[in-house]
Amino acid sequence: MSRRRVRRGSEDASLSFLDIICCGFGAIVLLLVIVKPSQPVVLEESVIQDKGQVRSLQERLFEIRGKVKYLETDLNAKQEQLGVDQRRVAILRSEFDLLNSRKPSADDAGSEDTTSAEDLQIALQTLSLEMKRLLKGRKSNNEYIAGVPVDSEYIIFVIDSSGSMTGNAWGKVVAEVRNTLAIYPKIKGIQVMNNEGIYMFPSFRGRFMPDSPRRRQQIVQKLASWSAFSTSSPVGGITNAIRQHYDKNKKISLYVLGDDYTGRSVRRVLNIVQELNKRNRKGDTLVRIHSVGFPVHLLNRDPGMNSSYMRFATLMRELAEQNNGTFIGLNDVR
């Protein structure tokens, strides 16, 4: 009898354990029925949609950047063309005034001078109309970027006389100096130095030379064969010109002609010039800084973005903007 009781007790325990296991599985099945799990397919579709939106926005961004770059290139081309037209107008106006001053007052004057004067007047009117067309719709506070202000009474040329300029662009340099002088029919003083601060006429060191037609002719003639040691950096000439000729009672324009800048820090040069070139009560610098960039690198096939030519353009553009001047980049050195 004792053996049967023990066996029956063991069977009861096994049945109770099975009941507990079944109840547990039943509870799990009930939870799965009540709580429906999310499907992973929905998550995958959401990720794919997000990636598609990001790609669409990136393509739109690249498209906008391309349009902006195209518009900037077109604007720079129009600004450069406007600057060329303005200088041509100034040269023609100077020649026209000179021709009028020489025009005979008698009624029987030769027709040749009259015809030339009429031709110049027609050309001047044509260029003036073209300038108005180019200026249409432009803001007045940006006009100085394309045109050269001619309100100065004193002019200083800082000319890069390094080998890259004298060997490739010197004829163009002489022509640009001649054209710049034509923009200013009458000034009180003039000075010429190279980018190291070496004067073309040492006897006038530290002071302006009186302006005259003969003096201008001497400058152009001597410039054609002028040779002075220099490195490829305009900083020495700019700082020397400001230090020796700065005068709060004089309106001075500084013209920098060059092709490259071998220095490392553009910001350092800007800070030095800002300290030297003081501002008046209106906030304008007393020395205007203009610059003409010569693309000598195109002849050398070296249009690298990190080259000294790009640093020169960056430096002179910033200097011109901060010192009430104009930066003009030429298309060719021939």
C-alpha positions as CSV (number, residue, x, y, z in Angstrom):
1,M,0.0,0.0,0.0
2,S,2.8,2.4,0.8
3,R,4.3,2.0,-2.7
4,R,1.0,3.0,-4.4
5,R,0.6,6.2,-2.3
6,V,4.1,7.3,-3.2
7,R,3.6,6.7,-6.9
8,R,0.2,8.6,-6.8
9,G,1.8,11.6,-5.1
10,S,4.5,11.8,-7.8
11,E,1.9,11.7,-10.6
12,D,-0.1,14.5,-8.9
13,A,3.0,16.7,-8.8
14,S,3.8,16.1,-12.5
15,L,0.2,17.1,-13.5
16,S,0.4,20.3,-11.5
17,F,3.7,21.3,-13.2
18,L,2.1,20.7,-16.6
19,D,-0.9,22.8,-15.6
20,I,1.5,25.7,-14.8
21,I,3.4,25.4,-18.0
22,C,0.2,25.4,-20.1
23,C,-1.2,28.4,-18.3
24,G,2.1,30.2,-18.9
25,F,2.0,29.4,-22.6
26,G,-1.6,30.4,-22.8
27,A,-0.8,33.8,-21.2
28,I,1.9,34.4,-23.8
29,V,-0.4,33.5,-26.7
30,L,-3.0,35.8,-25.2
31,L,-0.5,38.7,-25.0
32,L,0.5,38.2,-28.6
33,V,-3.1,38.3,-29.7
34,I,-3.8,41.5,-27.7
35,V,-0.6,43.4,-28.6
36,K,0.0,43.3,-32.4
37,P,3.8,43.8,-33.1
38,S,4.8,46.5,-35.6
39,Q,5.9,45.2,-39.0
40,P,9.6,45.8,-40.0
41,V,8.5,46.5,-43.6
42,V,7.1,49.9,-42.5
43,L,10.4,50.9,-41.0
44,E,12.3,50.0,-44.1
45,E,9.9,52.0,-46.3
46,S,10.4,55.1,-43.9
47,V,14.2,54.9,-44.2
48,I,13.9,54.7,-48.0
49,Q,11.6,57.7,-48.2
50,D,14.0,59.8,-46.0
51,K,17.0,58.9,-48.2
52,G,15.0,59.9,-51.2
53,Q,14.1,63.3,-49.7
54,V,17.7,63.9,-48.7
55,R,19.0,63.1,-52.2
56,S,16.3,65.4,-53.8
57,L,17.3,68.3,-51.5
58,Q,21.0,67.7,-52.3
59,E,20.3,67.8,-56.0
60,R,18.3,71.0,-55.5
61,L,21.2,72.5,-53.6
62,F,23.7,71.7,-56.3
63,E,21.4,73.2,-58.9
64,I,21.1,76.5,-56.9
65,R,24.9,76.7,-56.4
66,G,25.4,76.2,-60.1
67,K,23.0,79.1,-60.9
68,V,24.6,81.3,-58.4
69,K,28.1,80.6,-59.8
70,Y,26.8,81.3,-63.3
71,L,25.2,84.6,-62.2
72,E,28.4,85.7,-60.4
73,T,30.5,85.0,-63.5
74,D,28.1,86.9,-65.7
75,L,28.1,89.8,-63.2
76,N,31.9,90.0,-63.1
77,A,32.0,90.0,-66.9
78,K,29.6,92.9,-67.1
79,Q,31.4,94.8,-64.4
80,E,34.7,94.4,-66.3
81,Q,33.2,95.5,-69.6
82,L,31.7,98.5,-67.8
83,G,35.1,99.5,-66.4
84,V,36.6,99.2,-69.9
85,D,33.9,101.3,-71.4
86,Q,34.2,104.0,-68.7
87,R,37.9,104.3,-69.2
88,R,37.4,104.5,-73.0
89,V,34.9,107.3,-72.4
90,A,37.4,109.1,-70.1
91,I,40.2,108.8,-72.7
92,L,37.9,110.1,-75.5
93,R,36.7,112.9,-73.4
94,S,40.3,114.0,-72.7
95,E,41.2,113.8,-76.4
96,F,38.0,115.7,-77.3
97,D,38.8,118.5,-74.8
98,L,42.3,118.7,-76.1
99,L,41.1,118.9,-79.6
100,N,38.6,121.6,-78.8
101,S,41.4,123.6,-77.1
102,R,43.4,123.5,-80.3
103,K,40.4,124.2,-82.6
104,P,41.0,127.4,-84.7
105,S,38.6,130.2,-83.9
106,A,38.5,131.6,-87.5
107,D,35.5,130.8,-89.7
108,D,37.7,129.4,-92.5
109,A,39.3,126.7,-90.3
110,G,40.2,123.5,-92.0
111,S,37.5,120.8,-92.1
112,E,39.9,118.1,-91.0
113,D,39.9,119.1,-87.3
114,T,36.1,119.6,-87.4
115,T,35.6,116.2,-88.8
116,S,37.8,114.6,-86.1
117,A,36.0,116.5,-83.4
118,E,32.6,115.3,-84.7
119,D,33.9,111.7,-84.9
120,L,35.1,111.9,-81.3
121,Q,31.8,113.4,-80.2
122,I,29.8,110.6,-81.8
123,A,32.0,107.9,-80.3
124,L,31.7,109.6,-76.9
125,Q,27.9,109.7,-77.1
126,T,27.8,106.0,-78.3
127,L,29.9,104.9,-75.3
128,S,27.9,107.0,-72.9
129,L,24.7,105.3,-74.1
130,E,26.3,101.9,-73.7
131,M,27.4,102.8,-70.2
132,K,23.8,103.8,-69.3
133,R,22.6,100.5,-70.6
134,L,25.1,98.6,-68.5
135,L,24.3,100.6,-65.4
136,K,20.6,100.2,-65.8
137,G,19.2,98.5,-62.7
138,R,22.5,98.6,-60.8
139,K,22.7,100.1,-57.3
140,S,24.6,103.3,-57.0
141,N,26.7,102.2,-54.0
142,N,28.3,99.5,-56.2
143,E,29.2,101.7,-59.1
144,Y,32.8,102.2,-57.9
145,I,33.5,98.5,-58.5
146,A,33.2,98.9,-62.2
147,G,34.3,102.6,-62.6
148,V,37.3,104.4,-61.3
149,P,36.6,107.5,-59.1
150,V,38.6,110.5,-60.4
151,D,38.2,112.9,-57.6
152,S,41.8,112.6,-56.4
153,E,44.4,115.4,-56.8
154,Y,47.5,113.3,-56.4
155,I,48.4,110.0,-58.0
156,I,50.9,107.3,-57.0
157,F,51.8,104.3,-59.2
158,V,53.1,101.2,-57.5
159,I,54.3,98.9,-60.4
160,D,55.5,95.3,-60.1
161,S,58.8,95.3,-61.9
162,S,59.6,91.6,-61.3
163,G,60.6,89.3,-64.1
164,S,57.1,87.9,-64.6
165,M,55.8,91.4,-65.4
166,T,58.8,92.8,-67.4
167,G,59.1,89.7,-69.4
168,N,55.5,89.1,-70.3
169,A,53.3,92.1,-69.7
170,W,55.4,95.3,-69.8
171,G,54.0,96.7,-73.0
172,K,50.5,96.4,-71.4
173,V,51.8,98.0,-68.2
174,V,53.0,101.1,-70.2
175,A,49.6,101.2,-72.0
176,E,47.6,101.1,-68.7
177,V,49.7,103.8,-67.1
178,R,49.1,106.0,-70.2
179,N,45.4,105.3,-70.1
180,T,45.2,106.0,-66.3
181,L,46.9,109.3,-66.8
182,A,44.4,110.2,-69.5
183,I,41.6,109.8,-67.0
184,Y,43.1,112.6,-64.9
185,P,43.4,115.7,-67.2
186,K,44.6,117.9,-64.3
187,I,46.2,116.9,-61.0
188,K,48.5,118.6,-58.6
189,G,51.1,115.9,-58.1
190,I,52.3,112.5,-59.3
191,Q,54.7,109.8,-58.2
192,V,55.9,106.4,-59.5
193,M,57.6,103.6,-57.6
194,N,57.9,99.9,-58.0
195,N,56.4,97.3,-55.7
196,E,59.5,97.4,-53.4
197,G,59.1,101.2,-52.9
198,I,62.0,102.1,-55.2
199,Y,61.3,105.5,-56.9
200,M,61.5,106.0,-60.6
201,F,62.8,109.5,-60.0
202,P,65.0,109.3,-56.8
203,S,65.4,113.1,-56.7
204,F,61.7,113.4,-55.8
205,R,61.8,110.8,-53.0
206,G,59.2,111.4,-50.4
207,R,57.4,114.2,-52.2
208,F,55.1,114.5,-55.2
209,M,56.4,115.6,-58.6
210,P,54.5,118.6,-60.2
211,D,52.2,117.4,-62.9
212,S,52.7,118.6,-66.5
213,P,52.5,117.2,-70.0
214,R,56.3,117.0,-70.1
215,R,56.4,115.1,-66.8
216,R,53.8,112.6,-68.0
217,Q,55.8,112.1,-71.2
218,Q,59.0,111.5,-69.2
219,I,57.2,108.9,-67.0
220,V,55.9,106.9,-70.0
221,Q,59.3,107.1,-71.8
222,K,61.3,106.0,-68.8
223,L,58.8,103.3,-67.9
224,A,59.3,101.6,-71.2
225,S,62.9,100.7,-70.3
226,W,62.7,100.9,-66.5
227,S,64.3,98.0,-64.6
228,A,64.3,97.9,-60.8
229,F,64.9,94.9,-58.5
230,S,61.7,93.6,-57.0
231,T,60.1,90.4,-55.6
232,S,56.6,89.4,-56.5
233,S,54.8,91.3,-53.7
234,P,53.1,94.7,-53.7
235,V,53.1,95.1,-50.0
236,G,56.4,97.1,-49.7
237,G,55.4,99.6,-52.3
238,I,51.9,100.1,-50.9
239,T,53.0,100.7,-47.3
240,N,56.0,102.9,-48.4
241,A,53.7,105.0,-50.5
242,I,51.2,105.5,-47.7
243,R,53.8,106.2,-45.0
244,Q,55.8,108.8,-47.1
245,H,52.9,110.5,-48.9
246,Y,49.9,110.3,-46.6
247,D,48.4,113.7,-45.9
248,K,45.0,114.3,-44.4
249,N,44.7,117.5,-46.5
250,K,45.3,115.7,-49.8
251,K,43.1,113.5,-51.9
252,I,45.4,110.7,-53.1
253,S,44.8,107.7,-55.4
254,L,47.2,104.8,-55.3
255,Y,47.3,102.5,-58.4
256,V,48.9,99.1,-57.9
257,L,49.8,97.2,-61.1
258,G,50.9,93.6,-60.7
259,D,50.3,89.9,-61.2
260,D,51.0,87.9,-58.1
261,Y,51.6,88.0,-54.3
262,T,54.0,85.6,-52.8
263,G,53.2,86.4,-49.2
264,R,51.3,84.0,-46.9
265,S,48.9,86.2,-45.0
266,V,46.3,88.4,-46.8
267,R,44.7,89.4,-43.5
268,R,48.0,90.6,-42.0
269,V,48.5,93.0,-45.0
270,L,44.9,94.3,-44.7
271,N,45.4,95.0,-41.0
272,I,48.7,96.9,-41.7
273,V,47.1,99.0,-44.4
274,Q,44.1,99.7,-42.3
275,E,46.4,101.0,-39.5
276,L,48.3,103.3,-42.0
277,N,45.4,104.6,-44.1
278,K,43.3,106.6,-41.6
279,R,39.7,107.5,-42.2
280,N,38.1,110.9,-42.1
281,R,35.0,111.9,-40.2
282,K,32.8,110.5,-42.9
283,G,34.4,107.1,-42.6
284,D,36.2,107.3,-46.0
285,T,39.9,106.5,-46.3
286,L,42.1,109.4,-47.3
287,V,44.1,107.3,-49.8
288,R,42.1,105.4,-52.4
289,I,43.7,102.1,-53.4
290,H,43.0,100.9,-57.0
291,S,44.6,97.9,-58.7
292,V,45.0,96.4,-62.1
293,G,45.6,92.6,-62.2
294,F,47.6,91.2,-65.2
295,P,46.9,87.6,-66.0
296,V,50.4,86.5,-66.6
297,H,49.6,83.1,-65.2
298,L,47.5,82.3,-68.3
299,L,50.7,82.5,-70.4
300,N,52.4,80.1,-68.0
301,R,49.4,77.8,-67.9
302,D,49.2,78.0,-64.2
303,P,45.6,78.9,-63.2
304,G,45.8,77.1,-59.9
305,M,43.4,78.3,-57.2
306,N,46.1,78.2,-54.5
307,S,48.7,80.0,-56.6
308,S,50.2,83.4,-55.8
309,Y,48.2,84.8,-58.7
310,M,44.9,84.1,-56.9
311,R,46.3,85.5,-53.6
312,F,47.2,88.7,-55.5
313,A,43.6,89.0,-56.8
314,T,42.2,88.3,-53.4
315,L,44.5,90.8,-51.6
316,M,43.9,93.6,-54.1
317,R,40.2,93.1,-54.3
318,E,39.9,93.3,-50.5
319,L,42.2,96.3,-50.3
320,A,40.2,98.1,-53.0
321,E,36.9,97.4,-51.3
322,Q,38.2,98.5,-47.9
323,N,39.9,101.6,-49.2
324,N,37.3,103.1,-51.5
325,G,39.0,101.9,-54.7
326,T,38.5,99.6,-57.7
327,F,40.1,96.3,-58.7
328,I,40.2,95.5,-62.4
329,G,41.3,92.1,-63.7
330,L,42.4,92.2,-67.3
331,N,41.6,89.4,-69.8
332,D,44.9,89.5,-71.6
333,V,48.4,90.9,-71.2
334,R,49.0,91.6,-74.9
